[in-house]
Amino acid sequence: MKNSRGFSLLSVEVIEKAVAGDYDTMEVVLRRYSRYIKRLSNSDVDTEERLRAKLIGAVMKFRFDR
């Protein structure tokens, strides 16, 4: 599925598995956002790792019941 700007979106199934803590699926999410993270971090490794950790934390806190 693609959004209005033409970017492919993660499927609901991928998000559900990542929220449930599936390691392989979390890697799919991290790969999906890796270019964006690298661009935000200006290729600074420490910043890149902090952004990856923030994304993992946000995924783990995500709730579908809101």
N, CA, C and O atoms as CSV, one atom per row, in Angstrom:
chain,resi,resn,atom,element,x,y,z
A,1,MET,N,N,0.852,-1.168,0.000
A,1,MET,CA,C,0.000,0.000,0.000
A,1,MET,C,C,0.902,1.237,0.000
A,1,MET,O,O,1.979,1.226,0.596
A,2,LYS,N,N,0.459,2.291,-0.665
A,2,LYS,CA,C,1.218,3.537,-0.730
A,2,LYS,C,C,0.378,4.685,-0.190
A,2,LYS,O,O,-0.849,4.682,-0.291
A,3,ASN,N,N,1.060,5.659,0.380
A,3,ASN,CA,C,0.349,6.844,0.867
A,3,ASN,C,C,0.166,7.834,-0.272
A,3,ASN,O,O,0.527,7.536,-1.411
A,4,SER,N,N,-0.379,8.986,0.012
A,4,SER,CA,C,-0.689,9.968,-1.024
A,4,SER,C,C,0.558,10.535,-1.704
A,4,SER,O,O,0.456,11.094,-2.796
A,5,ARG,N,N,1.713,10.404,-1.091
A,5,ARG,CA,C,2.952,10.908,-1.685
A,5,ARG,C,C,3.707,9.821,-2.445
A,5,ARG,O,O,4.785,10.074,-2.983
A,6,GLY,N,N,3.148,8.621,-2.491
A,6,GLY,CA,C,3.763,7.541,-3.250
A,6,GLY,C,C,4.738,6.678,-2.486
A,6,GLY,O,O,5.378,5.809,-3.080
A,7,PHE,N,N,4.876,6.888,-1.176
A,7,PHE,CA,C,5.771,6.069,-0.371
A,7,PHE,C,C,5.042,4.814,0.085
A,7,PHE,O,O,3.863,4.860,0.434
A,8,SER,N,N,5.749,3.700,0.078
A,8,SER,CA,C,5.120,2.462,0.541
A,8,SER,C,C,4.992,2.490,2.063
A,8,SER,O,O,5.891,2.943,2.771
A,9,LEU,N,N,3.877,2.005,2.537
A,9,LEU,CA,C,3.593,1.987,3.971
A,9,LEU,C,C,3.801,0.584,4.523
A,9,LEU,O,O,3.699,-0.403,3.795
A,10,LEU,N,N,4.088,0.508,5.798
A,10,LEU,CA,C,4.171,-0.792,6.450
A,10,LEU,C,C,2.762,-1.342,6.617
A,10,LEU,O,O,1.823,-0.594,6.889
A,11,SER,N,N,2.621,-2.632,6.455
A,11,SER,CA,C,1.302,-3.238,6.609
A,11,SER,C,C,0.926,-3.318,8.089
A,11,SER,O,O,1.783,-3.261,8.971
A,12,VAL,N,N,-0.351,-3.450,8.329
A,12,VAL,CA,C,-0.843,-3.577,9.706
A,12,VAL,C,C,-0.244,-4.819,10.352
A,12,VAL,O,O,0.081,-4.801,11.539
A,13,GLU,N,N,-0.094,-5.893,9.589
A,13,GLU,CA,C,0.466,-7.139,10.128
A,13,GLU,C,C,1.899,-6.933,10.606
A,13,GLU,O,O,2.288,-7.448,11.654
A,14,VAL,N,N,2.682,-6.181,9.838
A,14,VAL,CA,C,4.072,-5.910,10.233
A,14,VAL,C,C,4.092,-5.089,11.515
A,14,VAL,O,O,4.869,-5.376,12.426
A,15,ILE,N,N,3.252,-4.085,11.588
A,15,ILE,CA,C,3.199,-3.248,12.786
A,15,ILE,C,C,2.761,-4.066,13.998
A,15,ILE,O,O,3.338,-3.930,15.077
A,16,GLU,N,N,1.750,-4.912,13.829
A,16,GLU,CA,C,1.282,-5.746,14.946
A,16,GLU,C,C,2.384,-6.657,15.457
A,16,GLU,O,O,2.573,-6.786,16.667
A,17,LYS,N,N,3.119,-7.295,14.542
A,17,LYS,CA,C,4.196,-8.205,14.957
A,17,LYS,C,C,5.328,-7.442,15.641
A,17,LYS,O,O,5.896,-7.919,16.623
A,18,ALA,N,N,5.655,-6.259,15.124
A,18,ALA,CA,C,6.716,-5.461,15.738
A,18,ALA,C,C,6.317,-5.020,17.139
A,18,ALA,O,O,7.134,-5.064,18.059
A,19,VAL,N,N,5.067,-4.596,17.310
A,19,VAL,CA,C,4.567,-4.183,18.624
A,19,VAL,C,C,4.598,-5.355,19.595
A,19,VAL,O,O,4.850,-5.175,20.787
A,20,ALA,N,N,4.341,-6.561,19.079
A,20,ALA,CA,C,4.359,-7.759,19.923
A,20,ALA,C,C,5.777,-8.175,20.304
A,20,ALA,O,O,5.962,-9.046,21.155
A,21,GLY,N,N,6.790,-7.548,19.669
A,21,GLY,CA,C,8.168,-7.823,20.055
A,21,GLY,C,C,8.900,-8.795,19.152
A,21,GLY,O,O,9.966,-9.287,19.522
A,22,ASP,N,N,8.361,-9.087,17.979
A,22,ASP,CA,C,9.029,-9.993,17.052
A,22,ASP,C,C,10.296,-9.325,16.517
A,22,ASP,O,O,10.228,-8.281,15.867
A,23,TYR,N,N,11.441,-9.927,16.792
A,23,TYR,CA,C,12.738,-9.335,16.443
A,23,TYR,C,C,12.888,-9.147,14.939
A,23,TYR,O,O,13.286,-8.073,14.488
A,24,ASP,N,N,12.574,-10.179,14.159
A,24,ASP,CA,C,12.742,-10.099,12.710
A,24,ASP,C,C,11.871,-9.008,12.102
A,24,ASP,O,O,12.294,-8.315,11.177
A,25,THR,N,N,10.666,-8.857,12.615
A,25,THR,CA,C,9.769,-7.832,12.103
A,25,THR,C,C,10.250,-6.441,12.507
A,25,THR,O,O,10.096,-5.487,11.745
A,26,MET,N,N,10.826,-6.323,13.688
A,26,MET,CA,C,11.389,-5.038,14.105
A,26,MET,C,C,12.529,-4.649,13.169
A,26,MET,O,O,12.707,-3.468,12.870
A,27,GLU,N,N,13.296,-5.621,12.708
A,27,GLU,CA,C,14.350,-5.348,11.739
A,27,GLU,C,C,13.771,-4.830,10.430
A,27,GLU,O,O,14.373,-3.970,9.786
A,28,VAL,N,N,12.608,-5.342,10.026
A,28,VAL,CA,C,11.932,-4.844,8.828
A,28,VAL,C,C,11.584,-3.370,9.009
A,28,VAL,O,O,11.788,-2.563,8.102
A,29,VAL,N,N,11.062,-3.025,10.173
A,29,VAL,CA,C,10.708,-1.626,10.460
A,29,VAL,C,C,11.959,-0.751,10.440
A,29,VAL,O,O,11.950,0.330,9.853
A,30,LEU,N,N,13.024,-1.209,11.074
A,30,LEU,CA,C,14.260,-0.431,11.120
A,30,LEU,C,C,14.863,-0.253,9.730
A,30,LEU,O,O,15.377,0.818,9.408
A,31,ARG,N,N,14.802,-1.298,8.905
A,31,ARG,CA,C,15.299,-1.178,7.535
A,31,ARG,C,C,14.466,-0.183,6.736
A,31,ARG,O,O,15.000,0.579,5.930
A,32,ARG,N,N,13.149,-0.197,6.965
A,32,ARG,CA,C,12.248,0.704,6.240
A,32,ARG,C,C,12.604,2.165,6.509
A,32,ARG,O,O,12.510,3.001,5.610
A,33,TYR,N,N,13.008,2.475,7.734
A,33,TYR,CA,C,13.310,3.849,8.121
A,33,TYR,C,C,14.801,4.153,8.163
A,33,TYR,O,O,15.183,5.237,8.605
A,34,SER,N,N,15.647,3.246,7.725
A,34,SER,CA,C,17.096,3.428,7.849
A,34,SER,C,C,17.613,4.637,7.066
A,34,SER,O,O,18.463,5.371,7.570
A,35,ARG,N,N,17.119,4.859,5.845
A,35,ARG,CA,C,17.581,6.021,5.068
A,35,ARG,C,C,17.174,7.329,5.735
A,35,ARG,O,O,17.946,8.287,5.771
A,36,TYR,N,N,15.951,7.355,6.262
A,36,TYR,CA,C,15.466,8.557,6.949
A,36,TYR,C,C,16.293,8.826,8.209
A,36,TYR,O,O,16.655,9.970,8.480
A,37,ILE,N,N,16.587,7.788,8.967
A,37,ILE,CA,C,17.396,7.925,10.176
A,37,ILE,C,C,18.793,8.403,9.820
A,37,ILE,O,O,19.337,9.284,10.485
A,38,LYS,N,N,19.375,7.831,8.777
A,38,LYS,CA,C,20.718,8.239,8.363
A,38,LYS,C,C,20.738,9.707,7.939
A,38,LYS,O,O,21.684,10.432,8.246
A,39,ARG,N,N,19.693,10.142,7.234
A,39,ARG,CA,C,19.618,11.537,6.807
A,39,ARG,C,C,19.461,12.474,8.007
A,39,ARG,O,O,20.100,13.524,8.060
A,40,LEU,N,N,18.608,12.096,8.975
A,40,LEU,CA,C,18.424,12.936,10.164
A,40,LEU,C,C,19.683,13.021,11.011
A,40,LEU,O,O,19.961,14.055,11.619
A,41,SER,N,N,20.444,11.929,11.051
A,41,SER,CA,C,21.625,11.885,11.912
A,41,SER,C,C,22.855,12.499,11.270
A,41,SER,O,O,23.892,12.633,11.920
A,42,ASN,N,N,22.752,12.880,9.985
A,42,ASN,CA,C,23.916,13.393,9.245
A,42,ASN,C,C,25.092,12.421,9.318
A,42,ASN,O,O,26.251,12.829,9.391
A,43,SER,N,N,24.769,11.136,9.297
A,43,SER,CA,C,25.748,10.032,9.318
A,43,SER,C,C,26.569,9.980,10.598
A,43,SER,O,O,27.625,9.348,10.618
A,44,ASP,N,N,26.114,10.627,11.665
A,44,ASP,CA,C,26.759,10.526,12.973
A,44,ASP,C,C,26.272,9.229,13.617
A,44,ASP,O,O,25.075,9.065,13.854
A,45,VAL,N,N,27.183,8.320,13.898
A,45,VAL,CA,C,26.829,6.987,14.374
A,45,VAL,C,C,26.082,7.035,15.707
A,45,VAL,O,O,25.110,6.303,15.892
A,46,ASP,N,N,26.517,7.877,16.627
A,46,ASP,CA,C,25.854,7.974,17.931
A,46,ASP,C,C,24.409,8.459,17.781
A,46,ASP,O,O,23.489,7.902,18.381
A,47,THR,N,N,24.231,9.483,16.990
A,47,THR,CA,C,22.879,10.009,16.767
A,47,THR,C,C,22.012,8.971,16.070
A,47,THR,O,O,20.835,8.810,16.393
A,48,GLU,N,N,22.606,8.271,15.109
A,48,GLU,CA,C,21.869,7.225,14.394
A,48,GLU,C,C,21.391,6.136,15.350
A,48,GLU,O,O,20.249,5.687,15.258
A,49,GLU,N,N,22.242,5.718,16.250
A,49,GLU,CA,C,21.857,4.687,17.233
A,49,GLU,C,C,20.773,5.196,18.182
A,49,GLU,O,O,19.862,4.448,18.537
A,50,ARG,N,N,20.861,6.453,18.594
A,50,ARG,CA,C,19.824,7.018,19.466
A,50,ARG,C,C,18.485,7.081,18.745
A,50,ARG,O,O,17.448,6.789,19.341
A,51,LEU,N,N,18.494,7.457,17.469
A,51,LEU,CA,C,17.250,7.499,16.695
A,51,LEU,C,C,16.661,6.099,16.511
A,51,LEU,O,O,15.445,5.920,16.586
A,52,ARG,N,N,17.514,5.118,16.271
A,52,ARG,CA,C,17.040,3.735,16.149
A,52,ARG,C,C,16.401,3.281,17.469
A,52,ARG,O,O,15.350,2.640,17.470
A,53,ALA,N,N,17.047,3.621,18.586
A,53,ALA,CA,C,16.508,3.252,19.894
A,53,ALA,C,C,15.169,3.949,20.158
A,53,ALA,O,O,14.253,3.348,20.718
A,54,LYS,N,N,15.063,5.205,19.755
A,54,LYS,CA,C,13.794,5.943,19.915
A,54,LYS,C,C,12.691,5.294,19.083
A,54,LYS,O,O,11.559,5.163,19.547
A,55,LEU,N,N,13.016,4.889,17.857
A,55,LEU,CA,C,12.020,4.236,17.001
A,55,LEU,C,C,11.575,2.908,17.619
A,55,LEU,O,O,10.383,2.603,17.637
A,56,ILE,N,N,12.508,2.134,18.114
A,56,ILE,CA,C,12.161,0.863,18.753
A,56,ILE,C,C,11.261,1.116,19.958
A,56,ILE,O,O,10.260,0.422,20.140
A,57,GLY,N,N,11.608,2.101,20.780
A,57,GLY,CA,C,10.785,2.441,21.941
A,57,GLY,C,C,9.390,2.887,21.552
A,57,GLY,O,O,8.412,2.512,22.199
A,58,ALA,N,N,9.292,3.682,20.503
A,58,ALA,CA,C,7.976,4.156,20.045
A,58,ALA,C,C,7.132,3.007,19.520
A,58,ALA,O,O,5.926,2.958,19.762
A,59,VAL,N,N,7.760,2.083,18.801
A,59,VAL,CA,C,7.018,0.928,18.288
A,59,VAL,C,C,6.516,0.075,19.448
A,59,VAL,O,O,5.372,-0.379,19.441
A,60,MET,N,N,7.365,-0.139,20.436
A,60,MET,CA,C,6.983,-0.986,21.565
A,60,MET,C,C,5.874,-0.360,22.414
A,60,MET,O,O,5.120,-1.086,23.062
A,61,LYS,N,N,5.760,0.967,22.424
A,61,LYS,CA,C,4.716,1.655,23.191
A,61,LYS,C,C,3.429,1.828,22.410
A,61,LYS,O,O,2.402,2.195,22.982
A,62,PHE,N,N,3.467,1.566,21.090
A,62,PHE,CA,C,2.314,1.806,20.246
A,62,PHE,C,C,1.126,0.962,20.687
A,62,PHE,O,O,1.272,-0.217,21.007
A,63,ARG,N,N,-0.058,1.584,20.700
A,63,ARG,CA,C,-1.287,0.883,21.096
A,63,ARG,C,C,-2.310,1.047,19.993
A,63,ARG,O,O,-2.484,2.135,19.445
A,64,PHE,N,N,-2.981,-0.037,19.678
A,64,PHE,CA,C,-4.004,-0.019,18.641
A,64,PHE,C,C,-5.377,0.387,19.161
A,64,PHE,O,O,-6.267,0.696,18.368
A,65,ASP,N,N,-5.564,0.391,20.472
A,65,ASP,CA,C,-6.895,0.592,21.040
A,65,ASP,C,C,-7.254,2.056,21.278
A,65,ASP,O,O,-8.259,2.319,21.938
A,66,ARG,N,N,-6.512,2.990,20.792
A,66,ARG,CA,C,-6.807,4.407,20.980
A,66,ARG,C,C,-7.735,4.921,19.927
A,66,ARG,O,O,-8.088,6.100,19.937
